[in-house]
Amino acid sequence: MTDWWLNELAYAGDEHLDPEYVGQYTRKAGYDPAEDVVTLKAHGLSPDSSLLDYGSGDGTFALAAAPHCHRVIAIDVSPAMCELLSQKAVAAGVRNIEVVNAGFLSYAHDGEPSDFAFTRNALHQLPDFWKALALERVFRALRPGGILLLRDLVFDFDARDARERIDAWMAGAVTDPAIGFTAQEFADHVQREFSTYSWVLEPMLERAGFEIIERHYRKSVYASYTCRRADR
């Protein structure tokens, strides 16, 4: 039988596999994880909790969350990102982060289901067919009532408004690629990656078995969904 399962590494983006780029990613992304940690704590994250961080990247979120829970499993398809996170955890003396080189479709959860799952700007690397399978796998890795916090680039507008909304988004880009994302990088994202519409993603979440309990958007592009795993 032909093996039809997706090779996630081929969709990760060459930049995320490049050790030189990875080393600059923290400054370029400009991500402060404090708000996301507060959100998870408001939904019960505690020193007894386990947390899955899908697409953990350089570990900014995993390192911020680790002091507030029992165990973090940081999952990333990029060997360079995993190596950087491992180095940062050792340097910080953090011992409750387990780094796993895998993706949404290849991570095999072992042991008790997790209490929480988090992902930021990783799901859009998968086409919609595979997003649905990825969400199903996240669902099965969580306990009933477990919380998924999903942050990503999702287009919260109708297709007829796409040109106006994407142009407005690109107009807010930076000019220096060392400190942020340029208009050309935004254009590359739209052309080559797989951000979808909110009206596609939300039914996908619900069909996977998640209840959307909080939904926030910024600039009609930057999405945050807090979801609860239903008990099937």
C-alpha positions, 0 to 999 in steps of 0.5 A: 500500500502506498504511504500517503501520510504527510511528511511534516518536515517538508512543510515546516519552511526552510527557515525553521530548519536553518540553525542561523535563522533559528538563532535569530527567531526570538527577537524577530518573532517579538513574542511575549508568552505572559498573556498565554500563561495567564490564560491557561492559569485562568483555566486551571493550569497548576503545579500538578498539570501536564502541558503539550506545546505543539510547534514549540519552536525556540521554547519561549512559551515552554520556558515561561509555562514550566514554572507553573506546571508539573510537566511540559512536553515541547514538540517541534518538527525542526531538529534545530529548534529542538536543539536550541530549546534543549540548550536554553532549558539546560542554561536556565536550569529547567528540568520539567521540559521534555523536548520531542522532535515530532509534529502534530501528525507524528507525535505519539502521546504516551501515558496519561492524557494531558491536561492542557495543549498549546500551539502558536503559529504552527497549525498553519503549516498544514493544509486543511485536510491535515489540520483536521487530522492534527486536531483529532490527534490533539483531541486524543492526547487531552483528557476530557475537559482538557484545554487547548489554547490555539494561537495562529494566523487565521483570516477572519473575513469573507473571501470577497474582502481578502484583497482589502484585508490582506493589503491592510495587514501588509501595510503594518509590516516592518521594513527591517527583517531583523526586528520583525516580519516584512511585507514580502514575508507576509506575502510569502506566508499567504502564497506558500503557507496554509492559513485558513479562514475562521469560518473553516477552522471553527467548524473543524475544531468543533468537529474534532470534539472541541468546544470554543469557549473564548475567541479573540482576533487582532487585525482580522488575522491574529487569532486566539481560541481557547477550547475545551475537549468534550467527552465523546 
